[in-house]
Amino acid sequence: MKKQDHWTAFWKQGHTTTFGDFFKEGYRGAIGQWLVDQQEQWPKTGTLLDIGCGNCGLLTGLLASNSRLDYIGLDPAEIAINEHANNFLMTRSNNVSLVTGRGAEETGLADVAVDVAVSVFGFEYSDTNAAAEELARVLKPRAPFSFLLHHSDSVVTRMSGRALAEYQEEDVKAVLAALHTISERAERVALAELKNDAAAEVARLQLNDLASRYLGQRSQDDTNVTMFEFMTSALRFFQIVKKPLQERLAFISDLQMEYDHYCARFRQMISVAADETAVHQLLEHFVKLGFEVKAPQALMDERGLLAWEISGRKLAG
Ligand SMILES: C[S@@+](CC[C@H](N)C(=O)[O-])C[C@H]1O[C@@H](n2cnc3c(N)ncnc32)[C@H](O)[C@@H]1O
């Protein structure tokens, strides 16, 4: 499976940003304010490149602030413009285009085609040295860039670590195997007979045990959210147990794939998060390539550290 497939699966579910409930309609709070502040330093017209754009949450923010910038969203995954941005676009004349199937290392854009580059947790997923070189090629002289990068100590990185730690692989495998057994037995005996079928009954009891472990959790503090959600999804199988075999098998395989993607995305997030040394090394590379850079800042919100904030501009000559 390709790296971008994990993100394609996520964006196809229609999310606007990676942070679900926190930023349902785009960026708010500290990230929203960061975007407003950055815009004050950017040109007011021209072309903005959003690196690792996902479903274009950043475009929503731009349009909400009446920006006149044209927008290119770039992402190796299959992505789409979210509905909030699309609603804005009905009454706006900004040119908007998407480049999918390409990463920041090789954008396919023309030399000096871009007036401002921005990225919210996208740039760091690339080979950042190669992507910085590509950025130097596509940016116009004096054009600014503003990036938020995953911070190794951020709330997001900690939440990703927690989600991965909560994932109980053995129990997930047991649930999938039990669903397969019930599905297979349902093919052999009439549905009404299923509860008298020994193998189906063992599988059902096993599911019951796991359901009461993960769905009957006592307090919010010790709730295993990942497994709560997994079990909730798995039990929807009983809504389709009377459907044809093919549909039941598709349900089980989608469930398995969803959780494979889920873990892979969290692993990626953690692996690309930068500590102070890494972020300084990256900025040194930018300087070698002819950028002027500001000192990195830690972006905070009321929950704590959110991201590294890096910015600068390509020098004139
Ligand atoms: C954490 S998501 C952020 C998406 C979006 N900017 C947001 O804030 O909602 C990271 C994105 O980076 C993309 N990505 C992965 N590798 C990349 C690369 N080499 N170049 C650019 N983007 C990449 C992923 O496909 C994914 O959509």
The ligand as an SDF file (V2000), in Angstrom:
LIG
                    3D

 27 29  0  0  0  0  0  0  0  0999 V2000
   -1.7910   16.1260    8.6920 C   0  0  0  0  0  0  0  0  0  0  0  0
   -2.3740   16.2260    7.0440 S   0  0  0  0  0  0  0  0  0  0  0  0
   -2.6010   17.9750    6.9280 C   0  0  0  0  0  0  0  0  0  0  0  0
   -3.5980   18.3640    5.8880 C   0  0  0  0  0  0  0  0  0  0  0  0
   -4.0650   19.8170    5.8900 C   0  0  0  0  0  0  0  0  0  0  0  0
   -3.0060   20.7570    5.6460 N   0  0  0  0  0  0  0  0  0  0  0  0
   -4.7810   20.1280    7.1770 C   0  0  0  0  0  0  0  0  0  0  0  0
   -4.2480   20.9020    7.9720 O   0  0  0  0  0  0  0  0  0  0  0  0
   -5.8820   19.6250    7.3920 O   0  0  0  0  0  0  0  0  0  0  0  0
   -0.8970   15.9450    6.1250 C   0  0  0  0  0  0  0  0  0  0  0  0
   -1.0640   15.9710    4.6320 C   0  0  0  0  0  0  0  0  0  0  0  0
    0.2250   15.9620    4.0300 O   0  0  0  0  0  0  0  0  0  0  0  0
    0.1390   15.2030    2.8600 C   0  0  0  0  0  0  0  0  0  0  0  0
    1.4760   14.7610    2.4040 N   0  0  0  0  0  0  0  0  0  0  0  0
    2.0550   13.5620    2.5940 C   0  0  0  0  0  0  0  0  0  0  0  0
    3.2350   13.5140    1.9570 N   0  0  0  0  0  0  0  0  0  0  0  0
    3.4070   14.7170    1.3640 C   0  0  0  0  0  0  0  0  0  0  0  0
    4.4260   15.2680    0.5190 C   0  0  0  0  0  0  0  0  0  0  0  0
    5.5060   14.5700    0.1680 N   0  0  0  0  0  0  0  0  0  0  0  0
    4.2500   16.5230    0.0490 N   0  0  0  0  0  0  0  0  0  0  0  0
    3.1540   17.2480    0.3960 C   0  0  0  0  0  0  0  0  0  0  0  0
    2.1770   16.7660    1.1760 N   0  0  0  0  0  0  0  0  0  0  0  0
    2.2950   15.5180    1.6540 C   0  0  0  0  0  0  0  0  0  0  0  0
   -0.7820   14.0600    3.2440 C   0  0  0  0  0  0  0  0  0  0  0  0
   -1.3130   13.4010    2.0920 O   0  0  0  0  0  0  0  0  0  0  0  0
   -1.8260   14.7660    4.0910 C   0  0  0  0  0  0  0  0  0  0  0  0
   -2.9380   15.1690    3.3330 O   0  0  0  0  0  0  0  0  0  0  0  0
  1  2  1  0
  2  3  1  0
  2 10  1  0
  3  4  1  0
  4  5  1  0
  5  6  1  0
  5  7  1  0
  7  8  2  0
  7  9  1  0
 10 11  1  0
 11 12  1  0
 11 26  1  0
 12 13  1  0
 13 14  1  0
 13 24  1  0
 14 15  1  0
 14 23  1  0
 15 16  2  0
 16 17  1  0
 17 18  1  0
 17 23  2  0
 18 19  1  0
 18 20  2  0
 20 21  1  0
 21 22  2  0
 22 23  1  0
 24 25  1  0
 24 26  1  0
 26 27  1  0
M  CHG  2   2   1   9  -1
M  END
$$$$
